[in-house]
Amino acid sequence: MMHLLRKELSELVTRQMLISLVMSFIIISMLGSLMTNVLTDEFTDYGTVRMIDQDQTEFTQQIIDKLQEDGYTVQTASDFTEGVNQYHWSEATLLPEGMTDLLLVQHEQCQVHSYTLLKTTSSVSLSMMGDSSTQTVVNAINSLLSDEYLQGDLDFLENPIQTVPYTQANNRTVQANPSLILSSLSLFDQLMPLLLFLLVVLTAQTIITAIAAEKADKTLETLLSSPVPRSTIIGAKMLAALIVALVYALTYGMAFLSTVVSTFSGNSGSVDIGETFSEVVATRHYAEELSLQIPFMGWVGVLAQLALTLGITLTASIILGALVEDSKNTQYASLPIMLCTMFPYILSMVSDIRNMGAVKWLLYCIPFTHTFIATANFRFHDLPLFFGGLVYQAVFLAFMVVLALKLYSSDLLFVHRSIFAKKKTTENE
Amino acid sequence: MTALDVQKIEKSYGKKQAVKGVSFQIQEGEIFGLMGMNGAGKTTILRMLATLLTPDSGDALIAGHSIVKEPDKVRAHISYLPDEAGAYRSMTGEKYLDFIAGLYFKDEAEQDECIQLGKEICGLGDALSRKINTYSRGMTRKLVLARTVMTRPALAILDEPTSGLDVLNSLDIRNTIKRCAKEYGTAFLLSSHHMQEVHTTADKGAIMKDGVFLAEGTPDEILQKYNAETLEQAFERAVKGE
């Protein structure tokens, strides 16, 4: 076994693979500091209000003063074009001439103008610009007008109703915002599926490519006609692919983790993200109160599902790799595994699979689904679903191992082409 | 002593019968050449004897073991070289021989002896310390032939051993086969499109068409049967039914 394992590893661990691994680590880690810089810029930008004051009255000056008192940096220009050319504005709010007269003398409604420089097709970027900044100015004007026209308890009039958030889970209730509680859990819950996805895809591609290459070079025929049990040959291939995939997953995982940490611990201008992160950590006790924490045995169960998922991936890849005609088709062969991983991964990210009606049963048939929802099953005490998934995965793996052994001991490995393309085989025989 | 005894072996792919009840024997140290056009059934026979395919009916005994009932035992006595087989390109030639020796022998002394024999047979010298992806086609072929015979199998099964090689490399390979048969008593079963190769290398041979033997015997016996001067002529007359 060790003899074969060494050979499999020497085939998989190449200089190119190591270079790609190191480069991936560096790129993903660099992404962390890049994201911190981008976020810093975004938050700095978020604290800046750009105004064109064409009214130039005492009231408009009060608006600027109020915004500065509220912590905003106010930039002004004579018109939008000047702001764009000189200060690289992408949006601004214009206070038109006569605005003060309309509001304070004639007591009529007036308009402020919101300018946006269109320079991207990114809807996300667009949604972050313009309107919210103008709304900040409008809020400042409304506040000043309230001071002018309303006497008495202004705080009460401005905020007559306050919301107190309550979150319930596992028949327990705490006074806390649900998004804050989720954010304290999501670091691992989001990282784990990502790592699992990477692990499954990398393992599948690694092993399918390796077997396809062995078939193309006909070294597989040499190996299978040697006095080594087929189970040992398959086992060595699976173990080597598992080791390589784990190295990949750990490298990517550490790089992603460093990205997350550097992003959340960065200081970004007027808004301290580090403080926000600390707040997230401080809310862990809410998760404990709601019994959302996973016990030690729960983590063991999650790891067991992870191991079973990898086992299924490895055996499925060994089967698919054996059916590949040539090494150029490996990406098609790995497609079924990628799709079976991608659907539960994406759906578990955007929705709760357990409440998906009839579709959930279809997803439960995919053994990988159970690993993607493993942490949720433990957090929400859905143990029958967790253990049901675990047993299903174990049975599925046993079935796949038997299938792989049968395939590697049968004629199908060498004659499957004759089933799909009789003419080609006839020529070769 | 009989190294291979094939008994009415048959194999079909769906409705197509690739091998139809073929029987033949190869003695220890004997070289047997299978001649036939593409699709005649040569590779199917070789793959069945290499335990990669299971016969539909019939059997073959290799060193006394049945390929149907005891494929695991058979594998310890055979060595198979597929048509245009390569080797692990990221390994050096020496590592490759070492890897193959490890598959056949657990004892280190036996492994070392096997590797030494492989090195001597392939004759690649210092090139063995280079990676296989730097080898020419001829060098790779010499290496894989060496790994096939270095384990001293009872039966070496070679599918088109000189295909795609130049004259000198082909000659080297043929001489190695003859030498190993003589010195180590290895029986060889080889398939070939080159009649001259079979004539100069094999002790016996057979002409195949549509899964059956049209003729079997020594090259001289086949020539005599078809009243031909060369094996090519005999082959042409056999397959055309003249």
HADDOCK unambig.tbl for C-alpha pairs under 7 A between the chains (distance, minus, plus):
assign (segid A and resid 3 and name CA) (segid B and resid 102 and name CA) 6.90 0.50 0.50
assign (segid A and resid 11 and name CA) (segid B and resid 90 and name CA) 6.43 0.50 0.50
assign (segid A and resid 217 and name CA) (segid B and resid 85 and name CA) 5.67 0.50 0.50
assign (segid A and resid 217 and name CA) (segid B and resid 86 and name CA) 4.80 0.50 0.50
assign (segid A and resid 217 and name CA) (segid B and resid 87 and name CA) 6.76 0.50 0.50
assign (segid A and resid 218 and name CA) (segid B and resid 82 and name CA) 6.69 0.50 0.50
assign (segid A and resid 218 and name CA) (segid B and resid 85 and name CA) 5.05 0.50 0.50
assign (segid A and resid 218 and name CA) (segid B and resid 86 and name CA) 6.30 0.50 0.50
assign (segid A and resid 219 and name CA) (segid B and resid 85 and name CA) 6.60 0.50 0.50
assign (segid A and resid 219 and name CA) (segid B and resid 86 and name CA) 6.39 0.50 0.50
assign (segid A and resid 219 and name CA) (segid B and resid 87 and name CA) 6.16 0.50 0.50
assign (segid A and resid 222 and name CA) (segid B and resid 80 and name CA) 6.21 0.50 0.50
assign (segid A and resid 222 and name CA) (segid B and resid 81 and name CA) 6.80 0.50 0.50
assign (segid A and resid 225 and name CA) (segid B and resid 50 and name CA) 5.80 0.50 0.50
assign (segid A and resid 225 and name CA) (segid B and resid 51 and name CA) 6.34 0.50 0.50
assign (segid A and resid 225 and name CA) (segid B and resid 52 and name CA) 6.60 0.50 0.50
assign (segid A and resid 225 and name CA) (segid B and resid 75 and name CA) 5.88 0.50 0.50
assign (segid A and resid 225 and name CA) (segid B and resid 80 and name CA) 6.69 0.50 0.50
assign (segid A and resid 226 and name CA) (segid B and resid 75 and name CA) 5.46 0.50 0.50
assign (segid A and resid 226 and name CA) (segid B and resid 76 and name CA) 6.83 0.50 0.50
assign (segid A and resid 226 and name CA) (segid B and resid 103 and name CA) 6.81 0.50 0.50
assign (segid A and resid 227 and name CA) (segid B and resid 72 and name CA) 6.35 0.50 0.50
assign (segid A and resid 227 and name CA) (segid B and resid 75 and name CA) 4.83 0.50 0.50
assign (segid A and resid 227 and name CA) (segid B and resid 76 and name CA) 4.97 0.50 0.50
assign (segid A and resid 227 and name CA) (segid B and resid 103 and name CA) 6.78 0.50 0.50
assign (segid A and resid 227 and name CA) (segid B and resid 104 and name CA) 6.33 0.50 0.50
assign (segid A and resid 228 and name CA) (segid B and resid 103 and name CA) 6.54 0.50 0.50
assign (segid A and resid 411 and name CA) (segid B and resid 52 and name CA) 6.65 0.50 0.50
assign (segid A and resid 411 and name CA) (segid B and resid 53 and name CA) 4.94 0.50 0.50
assign (segid A and resid 411 and name CA) (segid B and resid 54 and name CA) 6.60 0.50 0.50
assign (segid A and resid 418 and name CA) (segid B and resid 13 and name CA) 6.93 0.50 0.50
assign (segid A and resid 426 and name CA) (segid B and resid 39 and name CA) 5.31 0.50 0.50
assign (segid A and resid 427 and name CA) (segid B and resid 38 and name CA) 5.69 0.50 0.50
assign (segid A and resid 427 and name CA) (segid B and resid 39 and name CA) 5.08 0.50 0.50
assign (segid A and resid 428 and name CA) (segid B and resid 38 and name CA) 6.15 0.50 0.50
assign (segid A and resid 428 and name CA) (segid B and resid 39 and name CA) 5.83 0.50 0.50
assign (segid A and resid 429 and name CA) (segid B and resid 38 and name CA) 6.19 0.50 0.50
assign (segid A and resid 429 and name CA) (segid B and resid 39 and name CA) 4.20 0.50 0.50
assign (segid A and resid 429 and name CA) (segid B and resid 40 and name CA) 6.39 0.50 0.50
assign (segid A and resid 429 and name CA) (segid B and resid 41 and name CA) 5.19 0.50 0.50
assign (segid A and resid 429 and name CA) (segid B and resid 42 and name CA) 6.48 0.50 0.50
assign (segid A and resid 429 and name CA) (segid B and resid 43 and name CA) 5.39 0.50 0.50
assign (segid A and resid 429 and name CA) (segid B and resid 44 and name CA) 6.07 0.50 0.50
